[in-house]
């Protein structure tokens, strides 16, 4: 198996990407070959200066870099000698089995759609994010790639999220819920009401109904479905509230000598909370619905984040994520056609 | 000034309502008369058993009760002898200056629209909620009363929220922001992009642009505008994430004797955080755009929540909230017409 890694993407590239790649090779490198894409001279210099071994990794020289300020569509179309576009093109051509990048989400999303293409039944890939939950992590999709969605699109997200939860997150029978402003079937906008109906009849998933936003962080379901506008709110507000509360907590502990001593007593436990909320632990965000696996690592990923994204990519390949997803969507389409025929008959 | 209070609404009615009303009379009762609506025998019995003085309060006997399980529209139309409908009717007829209820949000919203009616330019009242922010509280609207909104409606929310922040929350020059999935003007759905344009040209508010969800909890703006679906997510997810994190924190402190001792050292500070996140402190949720002030206290309000909601109602009356709002909306309409004429000319 060959995993393509964008060495120039992310706030801490290329250093942390190289560290993460080296760690991945050391920890789970058996039967896996890594290909690093980026400015070869910079990559080799950084590796040398930091004593990072690139043994067994191929480096493919690309001269252009896609920055966070580039227009996603223009970058995906015209920066053909960038690590991002070259990586996606190699993936498409079968010169690699999965692509990992911590670069611009927009450019990766557009590039994946244009170059790698999507499986049948999916117009634009969904951006899914594994989120920290109290009981266990859950997969949230869409997180902002598709701000407006039709009911059928939300239903397809449910299938794609369910397959990912099963294959990559190791949930044998994932519970799928739809974000809504109430538990009742009648809640929400017309699109959400229609999506609720479609998901209830969907034979490919285990739909557990609407989930109210206050219950999302508990982590009692495996997949949480919503449009990209709402998903972006869930993703970023979770981060914002946690940051705000941990900030208040810091003030409490910094208050006096006594409270500082108390901090020492619970330091380990507090680190556990931070660890639980840490996006690097939770993993990279897969683009779901692409014809081949594409994993978006967090833009601020350190070595650990990159390593975990490579691990996810590896599992996606091993479990034939895209093939399974394609089969599940085809099954849904067949069921829909049968149902419609039944109604018409 | 006469404030009408629904004595039967909320999880802790009538006891906590009576306590809150008595506290309000004691603390800021000068020039304010309270009218309690509800089953007179129950009210009087509860007051007697709990040594609550109803001195100076009028009790109006209503036999029906609107429960959380009632269909809002049916309740608002047909339960004419309920405290909720009687209160709104008295408000409409000038037999009171404001109405406070901790009862069903849906029934209050429908009832206010049908009975009290809205000011010119508003089709349905918005449900606004004062939310805890790190720097200071902010007003969030709409919180779920209007799940689908046009751009002009979002723009009207901006005006209404701004007037409330100025008049009731004491912010002399409120900063108004629009929830969106990015800071740039071009972000969001077509409706949010259009709303952004309208708000930027709106002469009645100080629009500070889009706010990303991760920045909302910081509390650096005074008014946060979005549709009711998104607002419901912001409201309830804030609650959910806080609950989840405080739960993790509790586990950390309960871990051993040492951590329990540490808890004692920071107990005061932690209470401060809880206090800051407490909806009862932050206050009731005004229905904005009604012809007369209607305040929804939190369903689980204790005495303090009711007292604070009565205080808000008092300020709304003193500051002529509804009159000011009506004038501001009229000013917006004039500006719009002038602008359109300018474009056409």
Interface residues (C-beta under 8 A of the other chain):
Chain A: X133 X134 X144 X147 X148 X179 X181 X188 X189 X190 X192 X212 X213 X214 X215 X216 X217 X218 X228 X229 X230 X232 X233 X234 X235 X236 X237 X238 X239 X240 X241 X242 X243 X244 X245 X246 X247 X248 X249 X251 X252 X253 X255 X258 X259 X261 X262 X263 X265 X266 X269 X270 X272 X273 X276 X277
Chain B: X133 X134 X144 X147 X148 X179 X181 X188 X189 X190 X192 X212 X213 X214 X215 X216 X217 X218 X228 X229 X230 X232 X233 X234 X235 X236 X237 X238 X239 X240 X241 X242 X243 X244 X245 X246 X247 X248 X249 X251 X252 X253 X255 X258 X259 X261 X262 X263 X265 X266 X269 X270 X272 X273 X276 X277
